[in-house]
Each structure stands twice: as structure tokens, then as C-alpha cells.
Amino acid sequence: MRSDLIYDALGTVQNRYLLCQLASKATRKFHKPNTRVQETMNDVFSRVGRANEAERVMNQPSVEEVFEPQRRAA
């Protein structure tokens, strides 16, 4: 349902007004002719909702950073 998508997207955007503006602009940019506007809006909301997850994945340290070998002086 779209309401679930909206609540997920609200975790990424600061308030409802900004979410409405973002959804409006993104729907205009992503909309393809001969498709339903409702489907485009659902896609936009799902992308915004997943943006927070993608940011968390990108900010995780890599394996090299976690297991960096200790260097010893010669």
C-alpha cells in the first residue's frame, strides 16, 4: 500500500511537506509516457524509503578497514 511506502519514506525526509515536494518533482522527472502516474509515485516513494538503507550500507566500514594488519617497525 502507498501509506506503507510513505511511512518508510518519512524516515529519510525531515517532514511531510518536504516529502510532498520531493515526490512531486521526482514523479515529474521519472514518469514515462503510457504508464500510470500512480505507479511512478509508488516507485518514487519506495526509492526514497530505501535511500536510508543504501546510505547505511555505504557508511559501513570495509573489510580492509576492520581487519587492517598492524605494521611493525623494522
Distance bins in CASP14 RR format, pairs under 12 A and 6 or more apart:
PFRMAT RR
TARGET T0000
AUTHOR 0000-0000-0000
RMODE 2
METHOD distances of the structure
MODEL  1
1 7 0 0 0 0 1 0 0 0 0 0 0
1 8 0 0 0 0 0 1 0 0 0 0 0
1 38 0 0 0 0 0 1 0 0 0 0 0
1 42 0 0 0 0 1 0 0 0 0 0 0
1 45 0 0 0 0 0 1 0 0 0 0 0
1 46 0 0 0 0 0 1 0 0 0 0 0
2 8 0 0 0 0 0 1 0 0 0 0 0
2 9 0 0 0 0 0 1 0 0 0 0 0
2 23 0 0 0 0 0 1 0 0 0 0 0
2 38 1 0 0 1 0 0 0 0 0 0 0
2 39 0 0 0 0 0 1 0 0 0 0 0
2 40 0 0 0 0 0 1 0 0 0 0 0
2 41 1 0 0 1 0 0 0 0 0 0 0
2 42 1 0 0 1 0 0 0 0 0 0 0
2 43 0 0 0 0 0 1 0 0 0 0 0
2 44 0 0 0 0 0 1 0 0 0 0 0
2 45 1 0 0 1 0 0 0 0 0 0 0
2 46 0 0 0 0 1 0 0 0 0 0 0
3 9 0 0 0 0 0 1 0 0 0 0 0
3 10 0 0 0 0 0 1 0 0 0 0 0
3 42 0 0 0 0 0 1 0 0 0 0 0
3 45 0 0 0 0 1 0 0 0 0 0 0
4 10 0 0 0 0 0 1 0 0 0 0 0
4 42 0 0 0 0 0 1 0 0 0 0 0
4 45 0 0 0 0 1 0 0 0 0 0 0
4 46 0 0 0 0 1 0 0 0 0 0 0
4 49 0 0 0 0 0 1 0 0 0 0 0
5 11 0 0 0 0 0 1 0 0 0 0 0
5 12 0 0 0 0 0 1 0 0 0 0 0
5 19 0 0 0 0 0 1 0 0 0 0 0
5 23 0 0 0 0 1 0 0 0 0 0 0
5 38 0 0 0 0 0 1 0 0 0 0 0
5 39 0 0 0 0 0 1 0 0 0 0 0
5 41 0 0 0 0 1 0 0 0 0 0 0
5 42 1 0 0 1 0 0 0 0 0 0 0
5 43 0 0 0 0 1 0 0 0 0 0 0
5 44 0 0 0 0 1 0 0 0 0 0 0
5 45 1 1 0 0 0 0 0 0 0 0 0
5 46 1 0 1 0 0 0 0 0 0 0 0
5 47 0 0 0 0 1 0 0 0 0 0 0
5 48 0 0 0 0 1 0 0 0 0 0 0
5 49 1 0 0 1 0 0 0 0 0 0 0
5 50 0 0 0 0 0 1 0 0 0 0 0
6 12 0 0 0 0 0 1 0 0 0 0 0
6 13 0 0 0 0 0 1 0 0 0 0 0
6 16 0 0 0 0 1 0 0 0 0 0 0
6 19 1 0 0 1 0 0 0 0 0 0 0
6 20 0 0 0 0 1 0 0 0 0 0 0
6 22 0 0 0 0 0 1 0 0 0 0 0
6 23 0 0 0 0 1 0 0 0 0 0 0
6 41 0 0 0 0 1 0 0 0 0 0 0
6 42 0 0 0 0 1 0 0 0 0 0 0
6 44 0 0 0 0 0 1 0 0 0 0 0
6 45 1 0 1 0 0 0 0 0 0 0 0
6 46 0 0 0 0 0 1 0 0 0 0 0
6 48 0 0 0 0 1 0 0 0 0 0 0
6 49 0 0 0 0 1 0 0 0 0 0 0
7 13 0 0 0 0 0 1 0 0 0 0 0
7 16 0 0 0 0 0 1 0 0 0 0 0
7 19 0 0 0 0 0 1 0 0 0 0 0
7 45 0 0 0 0 1 0 0 0 0 0 0
7 46 0 0 0 0 0 1 0 0 0 0 0
7 48 0 0 0 0 0 1 0 0 0 0 0
7 49 0 0 0 0 1 0 0 0 0 0 0
8 19 0 0 0 0 0 1 0 0 0 0 0
8 42 0 0 0 0 0 1 0 0 0 0 0
8 44 0 0 0 0 0 1 0 0 0 0 0
8 45 1 0 0 1 0 0 0 0 0 0 0
8 46 1 0 0 1 0 0 0 0 0 0 0
8 47 0 0 0 0 0 1 0 0 0 0 0
8 48 1 0 0 1 0 0 0 0 0 0 0
8 49 1 0 1 0 0 0 0 0 0 0 0
8 50 1 0 0 1 0 0 0 0 0 0 0
8 51 0 0 0 0 1 0 0 0 0 0 0
8 52 0 0 0 0 1 0 0 0 0 0 0
8 53 0 0 0 0 1 0 0 0 0 0 0
9 15 0 0 0 0 0 1 0 0 0 0 0
9 16 0 0 0 0 1 0 0 0 0 0 0
9 18 0 0 0 0 0 1 0 0 0 0 0
9 19 1 0 1 0 0 0 0 0 0 0 0
9 20 0 0 0 0 0 1 0 0 0 0 0
9 22 0 0 0 0 1 0 0 0 0 0 0
9 23 1 0 0 1 0 0 0 0 0 0 0
9 26 0 0 0 0 0 1 0 0 0 0 0
9 41 0 0 0 0 0 1 0 0 0 0 0
9 42 0 0 0 0 0 1 0 0 0 0 0
9 43 0 0 0 0 0 1 0 0 0 0 0
9 44 0 0 0 0 1 0 0 0 0 0 0
9 45 1 0 1 0 0 0 0 0 0 0 0
9 46 1 0 0 1 0 0 0 0 0 0 0
9 47 0 0 0 0 1 0 0 0 0 0 0
9 48 1 0 1 0 0 0 0 0 0 0 0
9 49 1 0 1 0 0 0 0 0 0 0 0
9 50 0 0 0 0 1 0 0 0 0 0 0
9 51 0 0 0 0 1 0 0 0 0 0 0
9 52 0 0 0 0 1 0 0 0 0 0 0
9 53 0 0 0 0 0 1 0 0 0 0 0
10 16 1 0 0 1 0 0 0 0 0 0 0
10 17 0 0 0 0 0 1 0 0 0 0 0
10 18 0 0 0 0 1 0 0 0 0 0 0
10 19 1 0 0 1 0 0 0 0 0 0 0
10 20 0 0 0 0 0 1 0 0 0 0 0
10 22 0 0 0 0 0 1 0 0 0 0 0
10 23 0 0 0 0 0 1 0 0 0 0 0
10 45 0 0 0 0 1 0 0 0 0 0 0
10 48 0 0 0 0 1 0 0 0 0 0 0
10 49 0 0 0 0 1 0 0 0 0 0 0
10 51 0 0 0 0 0 1 0 0 0 0 0
10 52 0 0 0 0 0 1 0 0 0 0 0
11 18 0 0 0 0 0 1 0 0 0 0 0
11 19 0 0 0 0 1 0 0 0 0 0 0
11 45 0 0 0 0 0 1 0 0 0 0 0
11 48 0 0 0 0 1 0 0 0 0 0 0
11 49 1 0 0 1 0 0 0 0 0 0 0
11 50 0 0 0 0 0 1 0 0 0 0 0
11 51 0 0 0 0 1 0 0 0 0 0 0
11 52 1 0 0 1 0 0 0 0 0 0 0
11 53 0 0 0 0 0 1 0 0 0 0 0
11 55 0 0 0 0 0 1 0 0 0 0 0
12 18 0 0 0 0 1 0 0 0 0 0 0
12 19 0 0 0 0 1 0 0 0 0 0 0
12 22 0 0 0 0 1 0 0 0 0 0 0
12 23 0 0 0 0 0 1 0 0 0 0 0
12 44 0 0 0 0 0 1 0 0 0 0 0
12 45 0 0 0 0 0 1 0 0 0 0 0
12 46 0 0 0 0 0 1 0 0 0 0 0
12 47 0 0 0 0 1 0 0 0 0 0 0
12 48 1 0 1 0 0 0 0 0 0 0 0
12 49 1 0 1 0 0 0 0 0 0 0 0
12 50 0 0 0 0 1 0 0 0 0 0 0
12 51 1 0 1 0 0 0 0 0 0 0 0
12 52 1 0 1 0 0 0 0 0 0 0 0
12 53 0 0 0 0 1 0 0 0 0 0 0
12 54 0 0 0 0 1 0 0 0 0 0 0
12 55 0 0 0 0 1 0 0 0 0 0 0
12 56 0 0 0 0 0 1 0 0 0 0 0
13 19 1 0 1 0 0 0 0 0 0 0 0
13 20 0 0 0 0 1 0 0 0 0 0 0
13 21 0 0 0 0 1 0 0 0 0 0 0
13 22 1 0 0 1 0 0 0 0 0 0 0
13 23 0 0 0 0 1 0 0 0 0 0 0
13 26 0 0 0 0 0 1 0 0 0 0 0
13 44 0 0 0 0 0 1 0 0 0 0 0
13 45 0 0 0 0 0 1 0 0 0 0 0
13 47 0 0 0 0 0 1 0 0 0 0 0
13 48 1 0 0 1 0 0 0 0 0 0 0
13 49 0 0 0 0 1 0 0 0 0 0 0
13 51 0 0 0 0 1 0 0 0 0 0 0
13 52 0 0 0 0 1 0 0 0 0 0 0
14 20 0 0 0 0 0 1 0 0 0 0 0
14 21 0 0 0 0 0 1 0 0 0 0 0
14 22 0 0 0 0 0 1 0 0 0 0 0
15 21 0 0 0 0 0 1 0 0 0 0 0
15 22 0 0 0 0 0 1 0 0 0 0 0
16 22 0 0 0 0 0 1 0 0 0 0 0
16 23 0 0 0 0 0 1 0 0 0 0 0
17 23 0 0 0 0 0 1 0 0 0 0 0
17 24 0 0 0 0 0 1 0 0 0 0 0
18 24 0 0 0 0 0 1 0 0 0 0 0
18 25 0 0 0 0 0 1 0 0 0 0 0
18 48 0 0 0 0 0 1 0 0 0 0 0
19 25 0 0 0 0 0 1 0 0 0 0 0
19 26 0 0 0 0 0 1 0 0 0 0 0
19 27 0 0 0 0 0 1 0 0 0 0 0
19 41 0 0 0 0 0 1 0 0 0 0 0
19 44 0 0 0 0 0 1 0 0 0 0 0
19 45 0 0 0 0 1 0 0 0 0 0 0
19 48 1 0 0 1 0 0 0 0 0 0 0
19 49 0 0 0 0 1 0 0 0 0 0 0
19 51 0 0 0 0 0 1 0 0 0 0 0
20 26 0 0 0 0 0 1 0 0 0 0 0
20 27 0 0 0 0 0 1 0 0 0 0 0
20 41 0 0 0 0 0 1 0 0 0 0 0
20 44 0 0 0 0 0 1 0 0 0 0 0
20 45 0 0 0 0 0 1 0 0 0 0 0
20 48 0 0 0 0 0 1 0 0 0 0 0
21 27 0 0 0 0 0 1 0 0 0 0 0
21 28 0 0 0 0 0 1 0 0 0 0 0
21 44 0 0 0 0 0 1 0 0 0 0 0
21 48 0 0 0 0 0 1 0 0 0 0 0
22 28 0 0 0 0 0 1 0 0 0 0 0
22 29 0 0 0 0 0 1 0 0 0 0 0
22 30 0 0 0 0 0 1 0 0 0 0 0
22 41 0 0 0 0 0 1 0 0 0 0 0
22 44 1 0 0 1 0 0 0 0 0 0 0
22 45 0 0 0 0 1 0 0 0 0 0 0
22 47 0 0 0 0 0 1 0 0 0 0 0
22 48 1 0 0 1 0 0 0 0 0 0 0
22 49 0 0 0 0 0 1 0 0 0 0 0
22 51 0 0 0 0 0 1 0 0 0 0 0
23 29 0 0 0 0 0 1 0 0 0 0 0
23 30 0 0 0 0 0 1 0 0 0 0 0
23 31 0 0 0 0 0 1 0 0 0 0 0
23 37 0 0 0 0 0 1 0 0 0 0 0
23 38 0 0 0 0 0 1 0 0 0 0 0
23 40 0 0 0 0 1 0 0 0 0 0 0
23 41 1 0 0 1 0 0 0 0 0 0 0
23 42 0 0 0 0 0 1 0 0 0 0 0
23 43 0 0 0 0 0 1 0 0 0 0 0
23 44 1 0 1 0 0 0 0 0 0 0 0
23 45 1 0 0 1 0 0 0 0 0 0 0
23 46 0 0 0 0 0 1 0 0 0 0 0
23 47 0 0 0 0 0 1 0 0 0 0 0
23 48 1 0 0 1 0 0 0 0 0 0 0
23 49 0 0 0 0 0 1 0 0 0 0 0
24 30 0 0 0 0 0 1 0 0 0 0 0
24 31 0 0 0 0 0 1 0 0 0 0 0
24 37 0 0 0 0 0 1 0 0 0 0 0
24 40 0 0 0 0 0 1 0 0 0 0 0
24 41 0 0 0 0 1 0 0 0 0 0 0
24 44 0 0 0 0 1 0 0 0 0 0 0
24 45 0 0 0 0 0 1 0 0 0 0 0
25 31 0 0 0 0 0 1 0 0 0 0 0
25 41 0 0 0 0 0 1 0 0 0 0 0
25 44 0 0 0 0 1 0 0 0 0 0 0
25 48 0 0 0 0 0 1 0 0 0 0 0
26 37 0 0 0 0 0 1 0 0 0 0 0
26 40 0 0 0 0 1 0 0 0 0 0 0
26 41 0 0 0 0 1 0 0 0 0 0 0
26 42 0 0 0 0 0 1 0 0 0 0 0
26 43 0 0 0 0 1 0 0 0 0 0 0
26 44 1 0 1 0 0 0 0 0 0 0 0
26 45 0 0 0 0 1 0 0 0 0 0 0
26 46 0 0 0 0 0 1 0 0 0 0 0
26 47 1 0 0 1 0 0 0 0 0 0 0
26 48 1 0 0 1 0 0 0 0 0 0 0
26 49 0 0 0 0 0 1 0 0 0 0 0
26 51 0 0 0 0 0 1 0 0 0 0 0
27 35 0 0 0 0 0 1 0 0 0 0 0
27 36 0 0 0 0 0 1 0 0 0 0 0
27 37 1 0 0 1 0 0 0 0 0 0 0
27 38 0 0 0 0 1 0 0 0 0 0 0
27 39 0 0 0 0 0 1 0 0 0 0 0
27 40 1 0 1 0 0 0 0 0 0 0 0
27 41 1 0 1 0 0 0 0 0 0 0 0
27 42 0 0 0 0 1 0 0 0 0 0 0
27 43 0 0 0 0 1 0 0 0 0 0 0
27 44 1 0 1 0 0 0 0 0 0 0 0
27 45 0 0 0 0 1 0 0 0 0 0 0
27 47 0 0 0 0 0 1 0 0 0 0 0
27 48 0 0 0 0 0 1 0 0 0 0 0
28 37 0 0 0 0 1 0 0 0 0 0 0
28 40 0 0 0 0 1 0 0 0 0 0 0
28 41 0 0 0 0 0 1 0 0 0 0 0
28 44 0 0 0 0 1 0 0 0 0 0 0
29 40 0 0 0 0 1 0 0 0 0 0 0
29 43 0 0 0 0 0 1 0 0 0 0 0
29 44 0 0 0 0 1 0 0 0 0 0 0
29 47 0 0 0 0 0 1 0 0 0 0 0
30 37 0 0 0 0 0 1 0 0 0 0 0
30 39 0 0 0 0 0 1 0 0 0 0 0
30 40 1 0 1 0 0 0 0 0 0 0 0
30 41 0 0 0 0 1 0 0 0 0 0 0
30 42 0 0 0 0 0 1 0 0 0 0 0
30 43 1 0 0 1 0 0 0 0 0 0 0
30 44 1 0 0 1 0 0 0 0 0 0 0
30 45 0 0 0 0 0 1 0 0 0 0 0
30 46 0 0 0 0 0 1 0 0 0 0 0
30 47 0 0 0 0 1 0 0 0 0 0 0
30 48 0 0 0 0 0 1 0 0 0 0 0
31 37 1 0 0 1 0 0 0 0 0 0 0
31 38 0 0 0 0 0 1 0 0 0 0 0
31 39 0 0 0 0 1 0 0 0 0 0 0
31 40 1 0 1 0 0 0 0 0 0 0 0
31 41 0 0 0 0 1 0 0 0 0 0 0
31 42 0 0 0 0 0 1 0 0 0 0 0
31 43 0 0 0 0 1 0 0 0 0 0 0
31 44 0 0 0 0 1 0 0 0 0 0 0
32 39 0 0 0 0 1 0 0 0 0 0 0
32 40 1 0 0 1 0 0 0 0 0 0 0
32 43 0 0 0 0 0 1 0 0 0 0 0
33 40 0 0 0 0 0 1 0 0 0 0 0
34 40 0 0 0 0 0 1 0 0 0 0 0
35 41 0 0 0 0 0 1 0 0 0 0 0
35 42 0 0 0 0 0 1 0 0 0 0 0
35 43 0 0 0 0 1 0 0 0 0 0 0
36 42 0 0 0 0 1 0 0 0 0 0 0
36 43 0 0 0 0 0 1 0 0 0 0 0
37 43 0 0 0 0 0 1 0 0 0 0 0
37 44 0 0 0 0 0 1 0 0 0 0 0
38 44 0 0 0 0 0 1 0 0 0 0 0
38 45 0 0 0 0 0 1 0 0 0 0 0
39 45 0 0 0 0 0 1 0 0 0 0 0
39 46 0 0 0 0 0 1 0 0 0 0 0
40 46 0 0 0 0 0 1 0 0 0 0 0
40 47 0 0 0 0 0 1 0 0 0 0 0
41 47 0 0 0 0 0 1 0 0 0 0 0
41 48 0 0 0 0 0 1 0 0 0 0 0
42 48 0 0 0 0 0 1 0 0 0 0 0
42 49 0 0 0 0 0 1 0 0 0 0 0
43 49 0 0 0 0 0 1 0 0 0 0 0
43 50 0 0 0 0 0 1 0 0 0 0 0
44 50 0 0 0 0 0 1 0 0 0 0 0
44 51 0 0 0 0 0 1 0 0 0 0 0
45 51 0 0 0 0 0 1 0 0 0 0 0
46 52 0 0 0 0 0 1 0 0 0 0 0
46 53 0 0 0 0 0 1 0 0 0 0 0
47 53 0 0 0 0 0 1 0 0 0 0 0
47 54 0 0 0 0 1 0 0 0 0 0 0
48 54 0 0 0 0 0 1 0 0 0 0 0
48 55 0 0 0 0 0 1 0 0 0 0 0
49 55 0 0 0 0 0 1 0 0 0 0 0
49 56 0 0 0 0 0 1 0 0 0 0 0
50 56 0 0 0 0 0 1 0 0 0 0 0
50 57 0 0 0 0 0 1 0 0 0 0 0
51 57 0 0 0 0 0 1 0 0 0 0 0
51 58 0 0 0 0 0 1 0 0 0 0 0
52 58 0 0 0 0 0 1 0 0 0 0 0
52 59 0 0 0 0 0 1 0 0 0 0 0
53 59 0 0 0 0 0 1 0 0 0 0 0
53 60 0 0 0 0 0 1 0 0 0 0 0
54 60 0 0 0 0 0 1 0 0 0 0 0
59 65 0 0 0 0 0 1 0 0 0 0 0
60 66 0 0 0 0 1 0 0 0 0 0 0
61 67 0 0 0 0 1 0 0 0 0 0 0
61 68 0 0 0 0 1 0 0 0 0 0 0
62 68 0 0 0 0 1 0 0 0 0 0 0
63 69 0 0 0 0 0 1 0 0 0 0 0
END
